Amino acid sequence: MKRERLTRAQRKEQTRERLLDAAERVFVRKGLAATSVDDISDEAGYTRGAFYFNFDSKAEVLIELLRRDSERTCSNIQAITKEGGAPDEVKERATAYFTDAIRPDSFSLWAEGSLLASRDGAYRDPINALRNRRLAATSECIRSIRAANQAKLSHGQAEALALGMASISDGLMFFKMSNGQNMSGEGVINVAVAFISWVLGHGPKYEDDK
């Protein structure tokens, strides 16, 4: 069977995706500051020219990686409640997803994004917008699950719980990466499962929960 030839647009998109995949591996391995354009190009099997044909800078690549991760995360979170099922099934599915989402690679990228946003105002708004989009998806998931268990939350209350979940998850990953000898991967997961399950199933009791 004759292989279909890619169009110019398809070839460009393929090159762009390979550069993004390569950049993700190198950023996780070396960090944004220590990574050069040549590192990314070499990892992807392309030249510097190919990199600059698709991106203006390493920072632009990082933001694109965060956008890709944010879109994937939001889609997966929304699917948790859309799939339906009994409240306990949805809660179990959500707990499993949020626990699995505590990944070193994803955390490393968002940590680099947070540092970039704190040091360069030009990137602060787009990075914070992507982070807030993930938090919004998480808070809506929490509201939906808690409502199914007869415990309604306001948007502000759900947002606070979503921020708490994100902060605990990030804190666990940071502690594990910087002080790994004192906490096993299983230990991180156990703490995460306990907190996520508490938020989704019980959480703090607000006045309007009654």
C-alpha positions in Angstrom: 0.0 0.0 0.0 1.4 3.3 -1.0 2.2 5.6 1.9 0.3 8.9 1.8 2.5 11.9 1.5 2.1 14.6 4.1 1.1 18.1 3.1 3.4 21.0 4.0 1.2 21.9 6.9 1.2 18.4 8.2 5.0 18.2 8.0 5.3 21.4 9.9 2.9 20.2 12.6 4.8 16.9 12.8 8.1 18.8 13.2 6.5 21.1 15.8 5.2 18.2 17.9 8.5 16.4 17.8 10.3 19.5 19.0 7.7 19.9 21.8 8.2 16.2 22.9 11.9 16.6 22.8 11.8 19.9 24.7 9.6 18.2 27.4 12.2 15.5 27.9 15.1 17.9 28.1 13.4 20.4 30.3 12.5 17.6 32.8 16.1 16.3 32.6 18.0 19.5 32.8 15.6 22.4 33.6 14.7 25.4 31.5 17.8 27.5 32.3 20.3 24.7 31.6 18.7 23.7 28.3 19.8 25.2 25.1 18.1 25.5 21.8 20.7 23.1 20.4 19.8 20.6 23.2 16.2 20.6 22.1 17.0 20.5 18.4 19.5 17.6 18.8 17.0 15.7 21.0 14.4 16.0 18.2 16.8 15.2 15.4 16.5 18.7 13.8 18.6 21.8 13.3 18.5 25.1 15.1 16.8 26.5 11.9 13.9 24.0 12.4 13.5 25.2 16.0 13.4 28.9 15.1 11.1 28.2 12.2 8.5 27.0 14.7 9.3 28.8 17.9 10.9 32.1 19.0 12.4 31.0 22.3 12.6 28.3 24.9 10.1 30.2 27.0 7.5 30.0 24.2 8.1 26.2 24.0 7.6 25.9 27.7 4.3 27.8 27.6 3.1 25.6 24.7 4.0 22.5 26.7 2.0 23.9 29.6 -0.9 24.7 27.3 -0.9 21.2 26.0 -0.8 19.7 29.5 -3.6 22.0 30.6 -5.8 21.1 27.7 -5.2 17.4 28.3 -5.9 17.8 32.0 -9.1 19.8 31.6 -10.4 17.3 29.1 -9.7 14.4 31.4 -11.2 16.1 34.4 -14.4 16.9 32.5 -14.7 13.3 31.4 -14.8 12.1 35.0 -18.3 13.5 35.6 -19.6 13.2 32.0 -19.0 9.4 32.1 -21.7 9.2 34.8 -22.3 6.4 37.3 -23.2 6.2 41.0 -21.7 8.9 43.2 -19.3 6.5 44.8 -18.1 5.3 41.3 -17.5 8.9 40.2 -15.6 9.7 43.4 -13.5 6.6 43.0 -12.8 7.5 39.4 -11.9 11.1 40.3 -9.6 10.0 43.2 -7.8 7.6 40.8 -7.4 10.3 38.2 -6.1 13.1 40.5 -3.7 10.6 42.1 -2.4 9.4 38.8 -2.0 13.1 37.7 0.7 13.6 40.4 3.5 12.9 38.0 7.1 14.1 38.3 7.3 15.2 34.6 4.2 17.3 34.8 5.2 18.8 38.1 8.7 19.7 36.8 7.2 21.6 33.8 4.7 23.6 36.0 7.5 24.3 38.5 9.6 25.8 35.7 6.6 27.7 34.5 6.0 29.1 38.0 9.7 30.3 38.2 9.4 31.9 34.8 6.2 33.7 35.7 7.7 35.0 38.9 10.8 36.3 37.2 9.5 37.6 33.9 6.3 39.7 33.8 5.9 39.1 30.1 5.0 35.4 30.7 3.2 35.8 34.0 -0.3 36.3 32.6 -0.4 33.5 30.0 1.1 31.0 32.5 -1.3 32.0 35.3 -4.2 31.8 32.9 -3.3 28.2 32.1 -2.9 27.3 35.8 -6.2 28.9 36.6 -7.9 27.0 33.8 -6.8 23.7 35.4 -7.9 24.9 38.9 -11.4 25.9 37.5 -11.8 22.4 35.9 -10.9 20.8 39.2 -13.2 23.0 41.3 -16.1 22.2 39.0 -15.4 18.5 39.3 -15.4 18.9 43.1 -18.7 20.8 43.1 -20.3 18.2 40.9 -19.2 15.2 43.1 -20.1 17.0 46.3 -23.5 17.9 44.9 -24.2 14.3 44.0 -23.6 13.5 47.7 -26.1 16.2 48.9 -23.3 18.7 49.8 -23.6 21.8 47.7 -20.6 24.1 47.5 -20.3 27.7 46.2 -17.9 28.4 43.4 -15.6 30.1 46.0 -15.6 27.1 48.3 -14.9 24.7 45.5 -12.1 26.9 44.2 -10.6 26.9 47.7 -10.6 23.1 47.8 -9.2 22.8 44.3 -6.4 25.2 45.3 -5.8 23.1 48.4 -5.6 19.9 46.4 -3.1 21.5 43.9 -1.0 22.9 46.7 -0.8 19.6 48.6 0.0 17.7 45.4 2.7 20.2 44.4 4.1 20.3 48.0 4.3 16.5 48.1 6.1 16.3 44.7 8.6 19.1 45.7 9.3 17.3 49.0 9.7 14.0 47.3 12.1 15.4 44.6 14.2 17.4 47.0 14.2 15.0 50.0 13.4 11.7 48.4 15.3 9.5 50.8 12.7 10.3 53.5 9.6 9.6 51.5 9.0 6.8 49.1 6.8 7.1 46.0 4.2 4.9 47.7 4.3 7.3 50.7 3.5 10.3 48.4 0.6 8.4 46.8 -0.8 7.3 50.1 -0.9 10.9 51.4 -2.3 12.2 48.1 -5.1 9.5 48.1 -6.1 10.3 51.7 -6.3 14.1 51.1 -8.0 13.8 47.6 -10.5 11.3 48.9 -11.3 13.6 51.9 -11.9 16.6 49.7 -14.1 14.7 47.2 -16.0 12.7 49.8 -16.2 14.9 52.9 -14.1 18.0 53.0 -14.8 20.9 55.4 -18.5 21.3 56.3 -19.8 24.7 55.3 -22.9 26.3 56.6 -24.7 25.9 53.2 -23.7 22.2 53.1 -26.4 21.5 55.7 
